[in-house]
Amino acid sequence: MPEHTKGVNEDTATLNLRWADALIDGIVATGVHHAVISPGSRSTPLVLAIERRRDITNWHHPDERSAAFFALGLASHDRKPVIVIATSGSAPAHWYPAVIEANRGNIPLLLLSADRPPELQNCGANQSVDQNRLFGTHVRGFHDPGPASPEAIDYIQALGVRAGHQACWPNPGPVHLNLPFREPLVPKLFPKSPKSTTKRTPPEPSIIADQDQLTRIHACISKQPGLIVCGPKTFHPGFPNAVTRLAEVLGTPILADPLSQLRFGNHDLSHIISRYDSFLRNPDFRQQHQPAWVLRFGAAPVSKTLLSYLKHNGAHTLLCDPLGNWPDPLHQVTEMIRATPTLLCQQLLEMNPVSAGGNWFKDFAAQERAINNRQPAPESLPFEDKIIGEILECIPSGATLFSGNSLPIRQLDRWSGTSGKAIRILANRGASGIDGNISTLLGIAAASNEPVVGLLGDLTFFHDMNGLLAMRDLDATIILLNNGGGAIFGQLPQAELKGFEKHWLMPTGLDFSHAAKLFGIDYRRITKQAEFRPALREAIAAKQGTIIEVMIDRKLSRQRQTDYWQSITGERSQA
């Protein structure tokens, strides 16, 4: 090889690393301190740039889909962006489900995909696909700065800062940077390592509601019976205290979704209603308790029963959303309030709203007490209502409970109740998929100093078994509710179809103990309710990865719920 060609190649490799150093330096300056890496060659400069820093923790997973959901879990824990790195070709396409969830769930991610340079595009070069705007409308921003250039080091560093800000504000979510690198990728002489960067987390500006709008809202909610409905994604400092104070002044119940972070904690719980999925099934109560107004915070609630109740009344619906989203699947919003939820509550309190008085709140509170005192009878077999009750009794204050979708989140909604114990409940409810749930809860565990417990169905578990690779070194317990397939479809009209089991239920018939053995994870199978509590306590105390598989008889569980709902209202259960 001619000497001058060798020199050019060495300069290219060094320039690639300097370019990657500058980009990561800009990103880290925005307060990012986690990166999740999957293996590959073309991404080498990015990996080296991460490895050379002492102020960023790097995690690794060979499965890009699991890696992206693991990053989603890390970002969910403290709502700060996490870097995800993959090589070129089909590798970043495996991020797609996690990107969709991050978009819909407002989770900040920084997606760094390596790519072939322009001269290797559209010419049949190996591992070369069109990665331009790969994630379409699911990202907050897309950037392709082209190959490394010595004249643009300042630009690429500034782009890192910009991407970090884009992921956080005004609407948190994923940002994609597609980064072409020319070979060679490994320098023979490494440039000097970058110094630690001063971190400045992008501020989240507070938004105050317009005064004229506040006047209208105050007039609407004063002296009239109403509801405060808090759904998922109400992550705002001071919000629990502010909204519960507003509810107290107005004499209004707060119908709190399990993901609202209002059912558990040391804030005032006196106006928190959690058993609405039971008593709102009663047609007489629904008819006699029609609100004049509904003030909503966060995304749409999990409960179909609650959504049905809200749909069939003519209340003025006020929705507070500071992110520019429009979470109104019932198409009922009459007033969209662009304000920080905590500040809106405080502003309304300063206007001295007047309570409707009467028995409005007392009626909801009485129903809550009645349902608390009327739970399904104990059984020797494990059932979801008792499993959830014992989980919430056993996990310590400060712990996180991650719920899978389909049945687990609905069961949690129905059976969790409330408690002064500080428990955070999280779930991937942006797109409500079953993919990547194991990896997400393990990402949460990686960022947490407290125990993390996951409640997952068997199909959800099956869908992300590769994610178990990260579990061996983490303090996490997975409670695997095995009811033999997609049991939620048994609560839908599809259950009456001839091909129900083949096309919808799809039981896997797998012995999941083999998965635990394959990945080196402690495992217990539970077939009786009495076995569950000691197994869970032991797993939490062990502070290591544990799977507790609970065998649920799907048909008996369904019948138990049906009997319970009929004992209250005479109506059949709904999903």
C-alpha positions in Angstrom: 0.0 0.0 0.0 1.4 3.4 -0.9 2.5 5.5 2.1 0.2 8.5 1.2 -2.8 6.2 1.0 -2.0 4.7 4.4 -1.8 8.2 5.8 -5.2 9.1 4.4 -6.7 6.0 5.9 -5.2 6.7 9.4 -6.5 10.3 9.2 -10.0 9.1 8.3 -10.1 6.8 11.3 -8.8 9.5 13.7 -11.3 12.0 12.2 -14.2 9.6 12.7 -13.3 9.3 16.4 -12.9 13.0 16.9 -16.2 13.5 15.2 -17.9 11.0 17.4 -16.2 12.4 20.5 -17.6 15.9 19.7 -21.1 14.6 19.1 -21.1 12.6 22.4 -19.6 15.6 24.2 -22.5 17.8 23.0 -25.1 15.1 24.1 -23.5 14.6 27.5 -23.6 18.3 28.0 -27.4 18.1 28.2 -27.2 15.8 31.2 -27.3 12.4 29.5 -25.5 9.7 31.5 -26.6 6.4 30.0 -25.9 4.6 26.7 -27.1 1.2 25.5 -24.9 -0.4 22.8 -25.5 -3.3 20.4 -22.5 -4.9 18.6 -21.5 -3.9 15.1 -18.5 -2.7 13.0 -19.7 0.5 11.4 -20.7 2.0 14.8 -17.1 1.6 16.1 -16.4 5.3 16.4 -19.5 5.9 18.4 -18.7 3.0 20.8 -15.1 4.2 21.2 -16.4 7.7 22.0 -18.7 6.3 24.7 -16.0 4.0 26.1 -13.5 6.9 26.4 -15.8 8.9 28.8 -16.0 8.4 32.5 -19.2 10.4 32.9 -21.5 8.0 31.1 -22.5 4.5 32.0 -22.7 2.1 29.1 -25.0 -1.0 28.9 -24.9 -3.7 26.3 -27.3 -6.0 24.6 -26.8 -8.1 21.4 -30.5 -7.9 20.5 -31.3 -4.4 19.2 -35.0 -4.6 20.0 -34.3 -5.6 23.6 -31.5 -2.9 23.8 -34.0 -0.2 22.7 -36.6 -1.2 25.2 -33.9 -1.4 27.9 -33.0 2.2 27.1 -36.7 3.0 27.2 -36.8 1.7 30.8 -33.7 3.6 31.8 -35.2 6.8 30.4 -38.6 6.1 32.0 -37.0 6.0 35.5 -35.8 9.6 35.6 -37.3 11.1 32.4 -33.9 11.9 30.9 -32.6 10.9 27.4 -30.7 7.7 27.0 -28.4 7.0 24.0 -29.0 3.9 21.9 -26.3 2.8 19.4 -26.5 0.3 16.6 -24.6 -0.5 13.4 -25.9 0.0 9.9 -28.3 -2.1 7.8 -31.3 -3.8 9.3 -30.0 -3.3 12.9 -31.7 0.0 13.7 -34.9 -1.2 12.2 -35.2 -3.5 15.3 -35.6 -0.3 17.3 -38.9 0.5 15.7 -41.4 -0.9 18.3 -39.5 0.9 21.1 -39.4 4.1 19.1 -43.1 4.0 18.6 -43.6 3.5 22.4 -41.2 6.3 23.2 -43.1 8.6 20.8 -46.5 7.8 22.2 -45.2 7.6 25.8 -43.2 10.8 25.7 -40.0 9.0 26.6 -36.8 10.8 25.5 -34.3 8.6 23.5 -31.3 9.6 21.4 -31.1 7.0 18.5 -27.6 7.0 17.0 -27.5 4.7 14.0 -24.2 4.2 12.1 -24.5 4.1 8.3 -22.5 3.5 5.1 -21.2 6.7 3.5 -23.0 8.2 0.5 -20.8 6.5 -2.1 -21.9 3.1 -0.8 -25.6 3.8 -1.0 -27.9 2.4 -3.7 -25.1 0.5 -5.4 -25.5 -3.0 -3.9 -23.0 -2.5 -1.1 -23.3 -5.0 1.7 -25.3 -4.1 4.8 -26.5 -0.9 3.1 -30.2 0.1 3.3 -32.0 3.5 3.2 -31.8 4.7 6.8 -33.0 8.2 5.9 -35.9 9.2 8.1 -36.3 5.5 9.0 -38.8 6.2 11.8 -41.0 8.6 9.9 -43.3 10.7 12.1 -42.4 8.8 15.3 -39.4 11.0 16.1 -39.1 14.6 17.3 -36.2 15.2 15.0 -34.1 13.5 12.3 -30.5 14.6 11.5 -28.0 13.2 9.0 -24.9 15.4 9.2 -23.0 13.4 6.5 -19.5 11.8 7.0 -17.0 13.3 9.4 -15.5 16.6 8.4 -12.5 18.4 10.1 -14.1 21.7 9.3 -17.4 20.9 11.2 -16.3 19.6 14.6 -18.0 22.5 16.3 -21.1 21.9 14.2 -21.4 18.2 15.2 -20.9 19.1 18.9 -23.6 21.7 18.7 -25.9 19.1 17.0 -25.4 16.9 20.0 -26.6 19.7 22.3 -29.5 20.4 20.0 -30.6 16.7 19.8 -30.5 16.5 23.6 -32.8 19.5 23.9 -35.1 18.2 21.2 -35.6 14.9 23.0 -36.7 16.8 26.2 -38.8 19.8 25.0 -41.3 20.9 24.1 -42.7 17.4 23.6 -40.4 14.7 25.0 -39.6 11.8 22.7 -37.1 10.1 20.5 -34.6 11.9 18.2 -32.8 10.0 15.4 -29.2 10.8 14.3 -28.0 8.8 11.3 -24.2 8.9 11.1 -22.3 7.7 8.0 -18.7 6.7 8.6 -16.0 5.9 6.1 -13.5 3.2 6.7 -11.1 2.6 8.4 -13.0 2.7 11.7 -10.2 2.0 14.3 -7.4 4.6 14.5 -3.9 3.4 15.1 -3.1 6.4 17.3 -6.0 7.6 19.4 -6.5 11.4 19.9 -6.5 12.8 23.4 -9.6 11.8 25.4 -12.2 14.6 25.8 -12.5 16.3 29.2 -15.6 15.8 31.3 -18.3 18.2 30.2 -20.3 20.5 32.4 -23.8 19.1 32.3 -26.8 21.4 32.0 -30.1 19.5 31.8 -32.5 21.2 29.4 -35.0 23.1 31.6 -38.7 22.4 31.3 -40.4 25.7 31.2 -43.5 26.2 33.3 -46.6 27.2 31.4 -49.2 29.4 33.0 -52.8 29.3 31.7 -54.2 32.4 30.1 -56.2 34.5 32.5 -59.3 34.7 30.4 -59.3 30.9 30.1 -58.8 30.6 33.9 -61.8 32.8 34.4 -63.9 30.5 32.2 -62.6 27.4 34.0 -63.3 28.8 37.4 -66.9 29.7 36.4 -67.4 26.2 35.0 -66.1 24.2 38.1 -67.5 26.4 40.9 -70.7 25.4 42.6 -71.4 22.5 40.3 -70.7 18.8 40.8 -67.7 17.6 38.8 -64.9 15.0 38.5 -61.2 15.2 38.3 -59.8 12.4 36.2 -56.1 11.7 36.3 -54.7 9.3 33.7 -51.2 8.1 32.9 -48.4 10.5 32.3 -49.0 13.0 35.1 -45.3 13.2 36.0 -45.1 16.8 37.4 -43.4 17.8 40.7 -45.8 18.8 43.3 -48.9 17.7 41.3 -50.2 15.1 43.9 -50.4 17.7 46.6 -51.8 20.4 44.3 -54.5 18.3 42.7 -55.7 16.7 45.9 -55.9 20.1 47.5 -58.0 21.4 44.6 -60.3 18.3 44.9 -60.7 19.0 48.7 -61.7 22.6 48.1 -64.2 21.6 45.3 -65.6 18.6 47.1 -64.8 16.6 44.1 -63.6 13.0 43.7 -60.3 12.2 41.9 -60.7 9.2 39.7 -57.1 8.1 39.6 -55.7 5.7 37.0 -53.1 3.3 38.4 -50.4 5.0 36.2 -51.3 8.5 37.5 -49.0 8.0 40.5 -51.8 9.2 42.8 -53.0 6.0 44.3 -49.9 5.4 46.4 -47.8 7.9 48.3 -47.7 10.2 51.3 -49.9 12.9 49.8 -53.6 13.3 50.9 -55.5 10.2 49.7 -58.9 11.2 51.1 -60.3 12.3 47.7 -58.6 9.5 45.6 -61.1 7.0 44.2 -59.6 3.8 42.8 -62.5 1.3 42.7 -64.5 3.1 40.0 -64.1 0.2 37.6 -66.4 -1.7 39.9 -69.1 0.7 41.1 -69.4 2.5 37.7 -70.7 -0.8 36.3 -73.9 -0.1 38.3 -76.3 1.6 35.9 -78.3 3.3 38.7 -75.2 4.9 40.2 -74.1 6.1 36.7 -77.5 7.6 35.9 -77.8 9.4 39.3 -74.3 10.8 39.2 -73.8 12.7 36.0 -71.1 15.4 36.4 -71.6 19.0 35.1 -67.9 19.1 34.3 -64.8 16.9 34.0 -61.3 18.2 34.5 -58.8 15.7 33.0 -55.0 15.4 33.4 -52.8 13.1 31.5 -53.6 10.4 28.9 -56.8 8.5 28.6 -57.4 6.1 31.5 -57.0 2.4 31.3 -60.5 1.5 32.4 -63.1 0.8 29.7 -65.8 1.2 32.3 -64.7 4.7 33.2 -64.3 5.7 29.5 -67.9 4.4 28.9 -69.2 6.5 31.8 -67.4 9.6 30.5 -68.6 9.1 27.0 -72.3 8.9 27.9 -72.6 12.2 29.7 -72.8 15.8 28.5 -70.3 17.3 30.9 -68.0 20.1 29.9 -64.7 18.4 29.5 -61.6 20.4 30.3 -58.2 18.8 29.4 -54.9 20.0 30.7 -52.0 19.0 28.5 -48.7 21.0 28.4 -47.0 19.0 25.7 -49.1 19.9 22.6 -50.7 16.5 22.4 -54.4 15.9 22.1 -55.2 12.8 24.3 -59.0 12.9 23.6 -60.1 9.5 22.2 -63.7 10.3 23.1 -63.7 13.6 21.2 -65.3 15.4 24.0 -62.9 18.2 24.9 -64.6 21.6 25.1 -61.6 23.4 26.6 -57.9 22.5 25.9 -55.7 24.0 28.6 -52.0 24.4 27.7 -50.6 24.7 31.2 -48.3 22.9 33.6 -50.8 20.8 35.7 -49.3 21.7 39.1 -49.5 25.4 38.2 -53.0 25.2 36.9 -54.2 23.6 40.1 -52.4 26.3 42.1 -53.9 29.1 39.9 -57.4 27.8 40.4 -56.9 27.5 44.1 -55.9 31.1 44.3 -59.2 32.0 42.6 -61.1 30.5 45.6 -63.4 28.1 43.7 -66.6 27.2 45.5 -67.6 23.6 46.3 -70.9 22.2 44.9 -71.6 20.8 48.4 -74.2 18.2 49.0 -73.6 14.5 48.9 -71.7 14.4 45.6 -68.3 13.5 46.9 -69.7 11.5 49.8 -71.6 9.2 47.4 -68.3 8.3 45.5 -66.4 7.8 48.8 -69.2 5.5 50.1 -68.9 3.4 47.0 -65.2 3.2 47.4 -65.5 2.0 51.0 -68.2 -0.5 50.0 -66.0 -2.1 47.3 -63.0 -2.1 49.6 -65.1 -4.2 52.0 -66.5 -6.5 49.4 -63.7 -8.4 47.7 -63.9 -11.8 46.1 -63.6 -14.7 48.6 -60.3 -16.4 49.3 -59.5 -19.5 47.3 -56.7 -22.1 47.5 -55.9 -21.5 43.8 -54.1 -18.3 42.8 -56.2 -15.6 41.2 -55.2 -12.2 40.0 -57.0 -10.2 42.6 -55.2 -11.9 45.5 -51.9 -11.9 43.7 -52.0 -8.1 43.1 -53.1 -7.5 46.7 -50.2 -9.5 48.1 -47.7 -7.8 45.7 -48.7 -4.4 47.0 -48.5 -5.6 50.6 -45.1 -7.1 50.1 -43.1 -4.7 48.0 -41.4 -2.0 50.1 -42.0 1.8 50.0 -39.9 3.3 47.2 -40.2 0.2 44.9 -41.5 0.3 41.4 -44.1 -2.0 40.0 -44.0 -2.4 36.2 -47.2 -3.8 34.6 -47.6 -5.5 31.3 -50.5 -4.6 29.0 -53.6 -6.6 28.1 -55.0 -8.2 31.3 -52.3 -7.3 33.9 -52.8 -3.5 33.7 -56.5 -3.9 33.8 -56.4 -6.3 36.7 -54.1 -3.8 38.5 -56.5 -1.0 37.8 -59.4 -3.0 39.3 -57.7 -4.5 42.3 -54.9 -2.2 43.5 -56.8 0.1 45.8 -54.8 2.9 47.5 -52.1 3.1 50.1 -49.8 5.6 51.9 -46.9 3.5 50.8 -44.8 5.2 48.1 -45.0 2.8 45.2 -44.5 3.9 41.6 -46.4 2.1 38.9 -45.2 2.2 35.4 -46.2 0.5 32.1 -45.6 0.9 28.4 -49.0 2.5 27.7 -48.0 4.8 24.9 -48.8 2.2 22.2 -49.9 -0.5 24.8 -47.9 -3.2 23.1 -46.7 -6.5 24.5 -43.3 -6.2 23.0 -40.2 -5.4 24.9 -41.8 -5.4 28.4 -39.1 -7.6 30.0 -36.4 -5.3 28.7 -38.2 -2.1 29.8 -38.6 -3.3 33.4 -35.0 -4.4 33.5 -33.9 -0.9 32.2 -36.0 0.6 35.1 -34.2 -1.8 37.5 -30.8 -0.8 36.1 -31.5 2.9 36.9 -33.1 2.2 40.3 -31.7 1.7 43.8 -34.9 0.2 45.0 -36.6 -3.1 44.1 -38.4 -3.4 40.8 -41.2 -6.0 40.4 -42.8 -6.8 37.0 -46.3 -8.2 36.5 -46.4 -9.8 33.0 -48.7 -12.2 31.1 -47.3 -15.3 29.4 -47.5 -14.0 25.8 -45.8 -10.8 26.9 -43.1 -12.8 28.6 -42.6 -15.0 25.5 -42.4 -12.0 23.2 -39.3 -10.7 24.9 -37.4 -13.7 26.3 -34.2 -12.4 24.8 -34.5 -9.5 27.2 -33.7 -11.9 30.1 -30.1 -11.8 29.2 -29.8 -8.5 31.2 -31.6 -9.9 34.3 -28.8 -11.9 35.9 -27.1 -8.8 37.3 -30.1 -6.8 38.3 -32.4 -6.6 41.4 -35.7 -7.4 39.6 -38.5 -9.9 40.1 -40.8 -10.9 37.3 -44.2 -12.3 38.3 -45.3 -14.3 35.3 -49.1 -14.8 35.2 -49.5 -17.9 33.0 -53.1 -18.2 32.0 -52.3 -20.1 28.7 -52.3 -17.4 26.1 -54.0 -14.1 25.3 -56.7 -14.4 27.9 -57.9 -10.9 27.4 -59.5 -12.0 24.2 -61.7 -14.2 26.3 -63.4 -11.1 27.5 -64.1 -9.8 24.0 -66.6 -10.9 21.3 -63.9 -12.9 19.6 -64.2 -15.5 22.3 -67.4 -16.8 20.7 -65.8 -17.4 17.3 -65.1 -21.0 16.1 -61.3 -20.4 15.7 -60.9 -18.5 19.0 -58.1 -20.6 20.5 -56.2 -21.0 17.2 -56.3 -17.4 16.0 -56.6 -15.3 19.2 -55.7 -17.2 22.3 -52.6 -18.8 20.8 -51.3 -20.7 23.9 -47.6 -21.4 23.6 -47.5 -24.6 25.7 -44.0 -23.7 26.8 -42.3 -24.7 30.0 -40.8 -21.3 31.0 -38.6 -22.9 33.6 -36.3 -23.8 30.7 -36.0 -20.1 29.8 -35.0 -19.3 33.4 -32.4 -22.1 33.3 -31.1 -21.0 29.9 -30.4 -17.4 31.2 -29.3 -18.5 34.7 -32.1 -16.9 36.6 -33.7 -18.1 39.8 -37.2 -19.6 39.2 -40.3 -20.6 41.2 -43.6 -22.1 40.0 -46.6 -21.3 42.1 -49.8 -23.4 41.9 -51.4 -22.4 45.2 -52.2 -19.0 46.6 -50.5 -19.8 49.9 -47.2 -20.3 48.1 -47.1 -16.9 46.6 -46.4 -14.5 49.5 -43.4 -16.3 50.9 -41.9 -16.8 47.4 -42.3 -13.0 46.7 -40.8 -12.0 50.0 -37.8 -14.3 49.4 -37.3 -12.9 45.9 -37.3 -9.3 47.1 -35.0 -10.1 49.9 -32.6 -11.9 47.6 -31.9 -8.7 45.5 -31.3 -10.6 42.4 -33.1 -11.6 39.2 -36.0 -14.0 40.0 -38.9 -15.3 38.0 -42.1 -16.4 39.8 -44.5 -18.2 37.5 -48.0 -18.2 38.8 -50.3 -20.8 37.2 -53.7 -19.2 36.6 -56.7 -21.3 35.5 -58.1 -19.0 32.8 -61.6 -20.3 32.8 -62.0 -20.3 36.6 -60.5 -16.8 36.8 -62.9 -15.6 34.2 -65.8 -17.1 36.0 -64.6 -15.7 39.3 -64.6 -12.2 37.9 -68.0 -12.7 36.2 -69.6 -13.9 39.5 -68.1 -11.0 41.3 -69.4 -8.3 38.9 -72.8 -9.9 38.8 -72.9 -9.9 42.6 -72.5 -6.1 42.5 -74.5 -5.1 39.4 -76.0 -8.2 37.8 -74.1 -7.2 34.6 -71.5 -9.2 32.7 -67.8 -8.3 33.0 -66.1 -6.2 30.3 -62.4 -6.0 29.5 
